[in-house]
Amino acid sequence: MQGQLYLCATPIGNLEDITFRVIRILKEVDLIAAEDTRHSIKLLNYYGIETPMTSYHEFNKVDKARYLVERMREGIQVALITDAGTPGISDPGEELVRQCYEAGIEVTSLPGPSACITALTLSGLATRRFAFEAFLPSDKKEKKRILEELKTETRTILIYEAPHHLVRTLEELFEELGDRKLTLCRELTKKFETTWQTTLSKALVYFKKEEPRGEYVLVIEGKSYDKLEEEAQQDWMKMEIETHMAYYEEQGMERKEAMKKVAKDRGISKREVYQALLDNQS
């Protein structure tokens, strides 16, 4: 009989933030794959878990996933844990899950802590729709592309950041997104947890004077639909109205329908479009 993979969420700071089910599974499985065995041994010792561990991390994820899949094919039950939170969220767990599905190995996820969800619920910003970006890429071109996409993102945005990169990230976000509401969550669930509702500009001023400490989750307000519409109208208004009309007429649109589209694009009435066209002819 084949083994199974259990994705076990572990605490993001406070060791008490773990489910009874996760503790039971970690005790029952044959092997625990851990992102950093030196870090995870503290959790296992705290709960008296003696299951053997093996390392599974970013730099061995492909080959080690193959090894673990083979072991599960032989009937070994494996639990996957990350340094903090839910495996597969901004960590190498996704590779092991992918290989398990390809090999026909059953996978189940045991829900629990996640820094992004914890920060979102604490933020005081909109929670119904959100975009999780984890850590922004180190590659400049890739980062630029993502920041460009985030300019028009209407959902609440979540980004992870380390203290030594925080100021640079705030600078880049402010430059690309403009000033936005920001909730800055630090050291979540730990002794010195702090949550600060501010803006990108104010946070940038503060951290240029005060050295950032601890791990951060940035929860950033998405752009409103009204703001997007306003910006689109401003772009159309830069265009001559005859050119705007021609844009639609060249697509085969009737003049009356083109006037309706132009009026909508510019946030004005059809009468104003008609009058502007008359004025330009005189």
C-alpha positions as CSV (number, residue, x, y, z in Angstrom):
1,M,0.0,0.0,0.0
2,Q,1.3,3.4,-1.0
3,G,2.1,6.1,1.6
4,Q,0.7,9.6,1.7
5,L,1.9,13.2,2.0
6,Y,0.6,15.3,4.8
7,L,1.1,19.1,4.5
8,C,1.3,20.2,8.2
9,A,1.0,23.8,9.1
10,T,3.2,24.8,12.0
11,P,3.4,28.0,14.2
12,I,4.7,31.2,12.7
13,G,6.0,32.4,16.1
14,N,4.0,31.2,19.1
15,L,4.6,27.5,19.6
16,E,1.0,27.1,21.0
17,D,-0.5,27.9,17.6
18,I,-0.7,24.4,16.3
19,T,-3.6,22.0,16.0
20,F,-4.1,18.7,17.8
21,R,-4.4,17.0,14.5
22,V,-1.0,18.2,13.3
23,I,0.7,17.1,16.5
24,R,-0.9,13.6,16.1
25,I,0.1,13.3,12.5
26,L,3.7,14.4,13.2
27,K,3.9,11.6,15.8
28,E,2.2,9.0,13.6
29,V,4.1,9.4,10.3
30,D,7.3,7.6,9.4
31,L,9.2,10.6,8.3
32,I,9.1,14.4,8.6
33,A,10.5,16.5,5.7
34,A,11.5,19.8,7.2
35,E,12.8,23.0,5.6
36,D,15.4,23.4,8.3
37,T,15.8,20.4,10.7
38,R,17.8,22.6,13.2
39,H,14.9,25.0,13.4
40,S,12.1,22.4,13.5
41,I,13.7,20.3,16.3
42,K,12.6,22.9,18.8
43,L,9.0,22.4,17.8
44,L,9.3,18.6,17.9
45,N,11.0,18.7,21.3
46,Y,8.4,21.0,22.7
47,Y,5.6,18.5,21.9
48,G,7.6,15.3,22.5
49,I,7.6,14.3,18.9
50,E,10.4,11.7,18.1
51,T,9.7,11.0,14.4
52,P,12.8,11.1,12.3
53,M,13.4,14.2,10.1
54,T,15.0,14.8,6.8
55,S,15.9,18.1,5.1
56,Y,13.8,19.4,2.3
57,H,14.6,22.9,1.1
58,E,14.9,25.3,-1.9
59,F,18.3,24.0,-2.9
60,N,17.5,20.2,-2.9
61,K,13.8,20.3,-3.6
62,V,13.7,18.6,-7.0
63,D,16.0,15.6,-6.2
64,K,14.7,15.3,-2.6
65,A,11.1,15.3,-3.8
66,R,11.9,12.4,-6.1
67,Y,13.5,10.5,-3.2
68,L,10.5,11.2,-1.0
69,V,8.0,10.1,-3.7
70,E,9.9,6.8,-4.0
71,R,9.7,6.3,-0.3
72,M,6.0,7.0,-0.3
73,R,5.5,4.5,-3.2
74,E,7.1,2.0,-0.8
75,G,4.5,2.7,1.8
76,I,6.2,5.4,3.9
77,Q,4.0,8.1,5.4
78,V,5.6,11.5,5.1
79,A,4.7,14.9,6.7
80,L,6.0,18.1,5.2
81,I,6.6,21.1,7.5
82,T,8.1,24.5,6.8
83,D,10.1,26.8,9.1
84,A,6.9,28.7,9.8
85,G,3.3,28.5,8.6
86,T,1.7,26.4,5.9
87,P,3.9,24.3,3.5
88,G,3.6,25.3,-0.2
89,I,3.0,29.0,0.6
90,S,6.1,30.9,-0.4
91,D,8.3,27.8,0.2
92,P,9.6,24.7,-1.8
93,G,6.6,22.5,-0.8
94,E,4.9,23.1,-4.1
95,E,7.5,21.0,-6.0
96,L,6.9,18.0,-3.7
97,V,3.1,18.3,-4.1
98,R,3.5,18.5,-7.9
99,Q,5.6,15.4,-8.0
100,C,3.2,13.5,-5.7
101,Y,0.3,14.2,-8.0
102,E,2.3,13.1,-11.0
103,A,3.2,9.8,-9.2
104,G,-0.4,9.2,-8.0
105,I,0.5,9.8,-4.4
106,E,-2.3,11.0,-2.2
107,V,-1.8,14.5,-0.7
108,T,-3.8,16.1,2.1
109,S,-3.3,19.5,3.8
110,L,-3.8,20.0,7.6
111,P,-4.8,23.7,7.9
112,G,-3.3,26.1,10.4
113,P,-1.1,29.2,10.7
114,S,-0.2,31.4,7.8
115,A,1.5,34.8,8.1
116,C,-0.3,36.3,5.1
117,I,-3.8,35.4,6.4
118,T,-2.9,36.5,9.9
119,A,-1.7,39.9,8.6
120,L,-4.7,40.3,6.3
121,T,-7.2,39.9,9.1
122,L,-5.2,42.3,11.3
123,S,-4.8,44.9,8.7
124,G,-8.1,46.8,8.8
125,L,-8.1,46.8,5.0
126,A,-10.4,45.1,2.6
127,T,-10.2,41.3,3.0
128,R,-12.7,39.9,0.5
129,R,-10.2,40.0,-2.4
130,F,-6.5,40.0,-2.0
131,A,-3.3,39.4,-4.0
132,F,-0.4,37.6,-2.3
133,E,3.0,38.3,-3.7
134,A,5.2,36.8,-1.0
135,F,8.8,38.2,-1.3
136,L,9.3,40.4,-4.4
137,P,11.8,38.8,-6.8
138,S,15.5,39.8,-6.5
139,D,15.8,39.9,-10.3
140,K,15.3,43.6,-11.3
141,K,13.5,43.0,-14.5
142,E,11.1,40.5,-12.9
143,K,10.5,42.8,-10.0
144,K,9.8,45.8,-12.3
145,R,7.2,43.7,-14.2
146,I,5.4,42.7,-11.0
147,L,5.4,46.2,-9.7
148,E,4.0,47.4,-13.0
149,E,1.2,44.9,-12.7
150,L,0.5,46.0,-9.1
151,K,0.0,49.7,-10.2
152,T,-3.6,48.8,-11.3
153,E,-4.2,46.0,-8.8
154,T,-7.6,46.7,-7.1
155,R,-7.3,43.9,-4.5
156,T,-5.5,44.3,-1.2
157,I,-1.8,43.4,-1.7
158,L,0.3,41.3,0.7
159,I,4.1,41.3,0.5
160,Y,6.7,39.7,2.8
161,E,9.9,41.5,3.6
162,A,13.1,41.1,5.7
163,P,14.3,44.0,7.8
164,H,17.4,44.7,5.8
165,H,15.4,45.1,2.6
166,L,12.4,46.9,4.0
167,V,13.4,50.5,3.1
168,R,14.4,49.6,-0.4
169,T,11.0,47.8,-0.9
170,L,9.1,50.7,0.5
171,E,10.9,53.1,-1.9
172,E,10.1,50.9,-4.9
173,L,6.5,50.5,-3.9
174,F,6.0,54.3,-3.3
175,E,7.7,55.1,-6.6
176,E,5.6,52.6,-8.6
177,L,2.2,52.6,-6.8
178,G,2.2,56.1,-5.4
179,D,1.1,56.7,-1.8
180,R,-1.3,54.0,-0.5
181,K,-2.7,53.0,2.9
182,L,-0.5,50.4,4.5
183,T,-0.7,48.2,7.5
184,L,2.7,47.0,8.6
185,C,2.7,43.8,10.6
186,R,5.9,42.8,12.4
187,E,6.9,39.6,14.3
188,L,3.4,38.2,14.1
189,T,2.3,36.0,17.1
190,K,5.6,36.7,18.9
191,K,6.4,38.6,22.0
192,F,7.1,41.9,20.2
193,E,4.3,41.7,17.6
194,T,3.3,45.1,16.3
195,T,0.7,46.3,13.8
196,W,0.9,49.8,12.4
197,Q,-1.7,51.4,10.2
198,T,0.1,54.0,8.2
199,T,0.9,54.9,4.5
200,L,3.8,54.0,2.3
201,S,5.2,57.6,2.5
202,K,5.0,57.8,6.3
203,A,6.5,54.3,6.7
204,L,9.4,55.3,4.4
205,V,10.1,58.5,6.4
206,Y,10.0,56.5,9.7
207,F,12.3,53.7,8.6
208,K,14.9,56.0,7.1
209,K,15.4,57.2,10.7
210,E,14.7,54.0,12.7
211,E,16.4,50.7,11.8
212,P,13.8,48.0,10.9
213,R,13.8,44.9,13.2
214,G,12.1,41.6,12.8
215,E,10.1,40.0,9.9
216,Y,7.5,42.1,8.2
217,V,4.2,41.6,6.3
218,L,3.1,44.6,4.2
219,V,-0.6,44.8,3.6
220,I,-1.3,47.5,1.0
221,E,-4.5,49.1,-0.1
222,G,-5.5,48.2,-3.7
223,K,-6.4,50.9,-6.2
224,S,-10.1,51.9,-6.2
225,Y,-12.2,51.4,-9.3
226,D,-13.0,55.1,-9.2
227,K,-9.3,56.0,-9.3
228,L,-8.7,53.7,-12.2
229,E,-11.7,55.2,-14.1
230,E,-10.4,58.7,-13.4
231,E,-6.9,57.9,-14.6
232,A,-8.3,56.3,-17.8
233,Q,-10.4,59.4,-18.5
234,Q,-7.4,61.6,-18.0
235,D,-5.5,59.5,-20.6
236,W,-8.4,59.9,-23.1
237,M,-8.6,63.6,-22.4
238,K,-5.0,64.0,-23.6
239,M,-6.2,62.9,-27.1
240,E,-7.8,65.3,-29.6
241,I,-11.5,64.5,-29.7
242,E,-11.4,64.0,-33.5
243,T,-8.6,61.5,-33.0
244,H,-10.7,59.8,-30.3
245,M,-13.6,59.6,-32.7
246,A,-11.4,58.2,-35.5
247,Y,-10.1,55.5,-33.1
248,Y,-13.6,53.9,-33.0
249,E,-14.8,54.8,-36.5
250,E,-11.7,53.1,-38.0
251,Q,-12.9,49.9,-36.2
252,G,-16.1,50.1,-38.3
253,M,-18.2,51.7,-35.6
254,E,-21.1,54.0,-36.7
255,R,-20.6,57.7,-35.9
256,K,-23.4,57.8,-33.4
257,E,-22.1,54.8,-31.5
258,A,-18.6,56.2,-31.6
259,M,-19.8,59.4,-30.0
260,K,-21.4,57.3,-27.2
261,K,-18.1,55.5,-26.6
262,V,-16.1,58.7,-26.7
263,A,-18.5,60.3,-24.2
264,K,-18.1,57.4,-21.8
265,D,-14.3,57.3,-22.1
266,R,-14.0,61.0,-21.3
267,G,-16.7,61.1,-18.6
268,I,-18.8,63.7,-20.5
269,S,-22.2,63.7,-22.2
270,K,-22.8,63.0,-25.9
271,R,-24.0,66.5,-26.3
272,E,-20.6,67.8,-25.1
273,V,-18.8,65.5,-27.7
274,Y,-21.1,66.8,-30.5
275,Q,-20.5,70.4,-29.5
276,A,-16.7,69.9,-29.3
277,L,-16.7,68.4,-32.8
278,L,-18.8,71.4,-34.1
279,D,-16.5,73.9,-32.4
280,N,-13.4,72.3,-34.0
281,Q,-15.0,72.5,-37.4
282,S,-15.7,76.2,-37.1
